[in-house]
Amino acid sequence: MAAVAVVGAGKSGQAAARWLALGGRRVVLWDGRDSEALRVVAGALAPFGVEAVLGREFVPEEPDLSLVVVSPGVRWDHPGLVAARARGVTVTGEVGLAWESLSHRRWLCVTGTNGKTTTTALVGHILKTAGLRAPVCGNIGRPVTDLLLEPEDYDWIVAELSSFQIESAQGIRPEVAVWTTFTPDHLNRHGTLERYAAIKAGLLMQARRAVLNGDDAYLGARRSAWPDAWWTSTQAPAAVSLAGKDICIENRPVLPVSAVRLPGAHNLQNVLMAVAACHLTGVGDAAIASGVASFIGVPHRLEAVGEYRGVRFINDSKATNYDAALVGLTAVPAPSVLIAGGQAKTGESGPWLRAIAERCASVVLIGEAAPLFEKWLRAQDYRAVYTAHTLERAVPMAFEQARAQGAQCVLFSPACASFDQFRNFEERGDRFRALIAALAS
């Protein structure tokens, strides 16, 4: 029996390995890391016949290797993958694997630098409100291959796709694709901004219908490249836009802006894109309006997690770059106290730093980026900077700063990746939420 290698033992790798093994394939799961948690994963997959290789980078050593399935966190140019392709072995991602078995279903895919999780979740919520079976999966947290383990007669598959997932699922052709925003990110992975943009654009080029955010500077400047797309805008005429106090589809009022429960101008952009996408699926205006009005947001994105002694605490752990963190800063009332830091990313930090100076009573820094961020802020003559190193120390420090300076809220919006101290932004946000619960208890 030919062997299959699954590279990466995260959620998507586990789901892919389990499904392949249940289908009778001989599966070897590889991960260059080794930890107690991964050994638990290996033990859970052993009854399915999955062999695990931990603590070693993947090499295509099986002579009868026929397929390699790559988790999103593994670089597409990993030496083992390059060697496998050179041997003529098929290499695909977890999303590509799912597409092979689910291409007969209708897919609605959402990508973008920021805004994609909220837009994806809102699309799924609207479709569910309309009575459709539309599981939400992908980068939002549920592996797409989970749908293979629980086969149902889905009306739509709503998938949030990162650039990593698109890169390794080049054959996917969704019915509808949405591009939310585009700013520099993941350049350590993709090398150039042009390469990053081309990956995102590739998904929409293969879709039957495309939705793009006309308020985004990069996308809006490229309207001529997408003449048949459905454009959305909060600022100008578009297929889905604002007219007075209403959200309109082709100038037809669908619901009042006041019905939107999500904070911030950026979320209004997300709502317009979700409205456009759901309209293209055939959902009626009444269901769209009901779905938007009943949607309260997603965890870790401007999530209100508690209030203590007059100070509100906002969990924005999903803000893993400067642009997302800037959106968070402008969405909460000023002055606020900001907790930021983690594993620094490349990108333009200037607008974010200026917003801190204008809107933050003080800043508490954590993680690897703390010395760099302190240097940047002090270079702008911003002095209310404190280093806590860990989230456990940052929360009480930020609370005391808020009380002393009359700030209305403490905003945890890191502007960084989480990998220096946490497995992912979800674990980071969960830790913040738990610390707030303990503070208020």
PyMOL commands that set and color helices and strands:
alter all, ss='L'
color gray80, all
select helices_A, chain A and resi 11-22+36-48+79-86+94-102+116-129+146-149+163-167+187-190+193-205+217-220+223-225+257-259+265-280+285-293+322-331+350-359+370-379+391-405+425-440
alter helices_A, ss='H'
color red, helices_A
select strands_A, chain A and resi 3-7+26-31+51-54+65-70+90-93+107-111+136-138+157-160+176-179+209-213+230-233+240-243+246-249+252-256+303-308+311-315+336-341+360-366+385-389+409-412
alter strands_A, ss='S'
color yellow, strands_A
deselect
rebuild
show_as cartoon
